[in-house]
Amino acid sequence: MFRALSIEPIRIEERSKDEVRANIFVFAVTCALIRFIPIIVRKLS
């Protein structure tokens, strides 16, 4: 694992960027769910 880190730092930077994008996407989705769940519950009830 450490060899891969030392040999290919560029891939790790790309991977970290993808992870950051994924984390932002998950954060946005959870925020949207937190906002819309009460509205959906009100409509159902």
Buried (B, 14 or more C-beta within 10 A) or exposed (E): EEEEEEEEEEEEEEEEEEEEEEEEEEEEEEEEEEEEEEEEEEEEE
